[in-house]
Every structure is written in structure tokens, then in C-alpha cells.
Amino acid sequence: MREDLANILDFTKQTAWQAGKLIADARDSDDLSYTYKRGIELVSSADEMSDAFIRSAIQQQFPSHPVLSEEGDDSLDKIESRGPIWIVDPLDGTVNYAHRHAHVSISIAYAEDGLVQVGVVYCPFREETFSAMKGEGSWRNNVKLQVSDQTEIKRALISTGFPHDRSNIDPLIRKVRALVLHCQDIRRLGSPALEICWVADGRLDGVYETLFPWDIAAACLVAEEAGATKGHLGQVPSNIPVDLYGQDIVVATPHIFRPLVRILKGEA
């Protein structure tokens, strides 16, 4: 089993690296087109190209495995599937990508029976690969990761983000205000998968956001294997695996996890 997962991890790293090269080359060529999903969410031709490449690679290597991808026509009902499943964000941070920022990533996770076993998040413009296998720790390139040892919430650097649909933004604004008042500062990288990996690397002390399975699956394994605590402000529905549920998710270094949750719930 460990050997099988190690082979899957090697395959996932290679696939993420190749997809990252594709999107980096595409941006350098300036031969890109952009559209909007539901009129609000930016999508580039690079997203679609990366998605097609990753799907093809998985199909060739694991033809019986289903894929849940942000850029596909996949139903979220797939997250209830038993057995193996791949969860893919072929380009996390499209707005950053369009503006030529570096915080862009490829996120690929492999899960069995709803439990993520392998996760890789690759940032091509920083040449950083964050990877993890369940029970084996996590890494940035060849450096073993460990969350920060921050113990004071007032010294904590926290990341958050904003939804594409801003029609009900006020509750989030209240949470952001509370973070600013109680924490050292906040950041917004624009790539949720990278933000969670930065908790693993000690560059951030915590992350709060409402996300999708493809945003969190790989990155949360990286963070937890580095010692992070993960949870949610509310209850996880019984029909959705915890590893794949992104609503009101909190990932933080252990000492500040509970204080951070209290702040976000308005209890501090």
C-alpha cells in the first residue's frame, strides 16, 4: 500500500510539474483568451489546457479512476463516491495569472473512500512543489515542512479570501474586521491552495475561507502532515467527506486554532 501511494505521489508530482510548465509557457507566449463562468469567475484558456492535460495523464495511468475538477462539467456529487478519486484544480489563482503575479498553483489530490492520501500543490512561477503522502510528512521541494510555533493570536499572520459572488459579502467583512482587530495582520495571496501550503511552511499562521474540494484537498493534507490543525466553523454534512468539505474552513498552527475560531465566530 505504501509503495503504491509512493508511486502515485511520484506520478502526481510529475503531472503537476508538466501542467505548470504548460501554463507558464502559455503566459509567456501571450496567446491566451479569457471568459467568465456565471458572469463573475475569470477562466483562461490556460485553465482549460491544464485541465485537459491532467485529465489525460490520469486517464492513461489510471483509466478506471474518476476525476473531480474545477474546470470540468463534473458534479459535486462525485465527492460522495467510494473508492479512488482525483480532485484537481488545474490553475488556482487565475486572476493572479492574468495579471502576471507569481501566486498561481496546480493542485492535484488522490483520495480513497473520501480520505485524501496524496496531495501536490505546484507553484510554477516560484518553482516550489508542496507535497504530502498520508502519514509520511510534507515537503517543499526537498525541505521537510513544519508549521510555525506561534502561540499568540495577536502575533499571528492570517490569510483569507473573497468569493466571486459578492452579493452577500457583509458577514465576511465582519470576520475580516475581527481578524484585523485581533491578529497581527491579514494577507490575501489569491491562490487558496498556496495559502494553506504556506501555513504548512510557517509563512502564515492560519487561513480562513469558504472553498471547494479542489481548493483544499491537496493543500490540507500538506498542512496537516506539517502539524496544522484543520476544522470548520459549522458542522460538516454527513454525506460529504470531511477531507473534501471547504465551507467555512479553518487551517492553522495548533496553538492559535481555537482562538482563531472564536474570533471568526464573534466570540472573542
Summary of the structure (lengths in Angstrom):
residues: 268
radius of gyration: 17.5
end to end distance: 44.7
largest distance: 51.3
contacts: 925
relative contact order: 0.14
helix: 40%
strand: 25%
